[in-house]
Each structure stands twice: as structure tokens, then as C-alpha cells.
Amino acid sequence: MSRNREHEFSNLVREIRKEQVGNGPREITTRFIDTWAVSEMKGNLTNVEKFMITSSEGKRMVHEARTELVKKIYDCSEISLKNLSMQKL
């Protein structure tokens, strides 16, 4: 795959993160492997989350909150994709 395509995909991921979380990662690296797009993000945590993960309870809370956030993003994406598919019909 071309670097340009990977760069475009990374920018798309950054835009979605900014929209859903309010800030984007510091760095994104994307690779295409077969039918998968794998994006590695660095610099995702907010200052509050960085402080929270200094304790085991804080790590658990940040993990749970991020897991729920990802689930909501997938739910919204799924709805958007369904709406887009219906518009094309």
C-alpha cells in the first residue's frame, strides 16, 4: 500500500478521535495488513487521565471509561454506515 493512503487513513482516524474525544493523538502510524487497517496511536491520554493512571484504581477507571467510549464510537459509526447504505438504495 502507498504511504499516501496510510497517511490519509491516519488523518481520518485523527478527525474521528477529535470529534469523539475532543483531542487527537500526538502520533498515528497506520499499516494495511490484508483486509485490516491497523492504526497505532501515541499521546492519547488527557492530562487528567495521565494523573489518574498513577494509581491502580485510576488505571481501572480510565480503562473502563475508554472501553465504553470505543463502544459508543462503534455504535455511532455503525448507525452512520447503515444510514449511508440506505441512502444509496
Residue pairs with C-beta under 8 A, 6 or more apart in sequence:
1 31
1 32
5 32
6 30
6 31
6 32
7 30
9 30
9 32
9 37
9 39
10 28
10 29
10 30
10 39
13 28
13 30
13 39
13 41
14 24
14 25
14 28
15 24
16 73
17 23
17 24
17 25
17 41
17 44
18 24
20 69
20 72
20 73
20 76
21 69
23 46
25 41
25 42
25 43
25 44
26 42
26 43
26 44
27 41
27 42
27 43
28 39
28 40
28 41
28 42
29 39
29 40
30 37
30 38
30 39
30 40
31 37
31 38
32 38
45 53
45 62
49 62
51 58
52 58
52 59
52 61
52 62
53 59
53 62
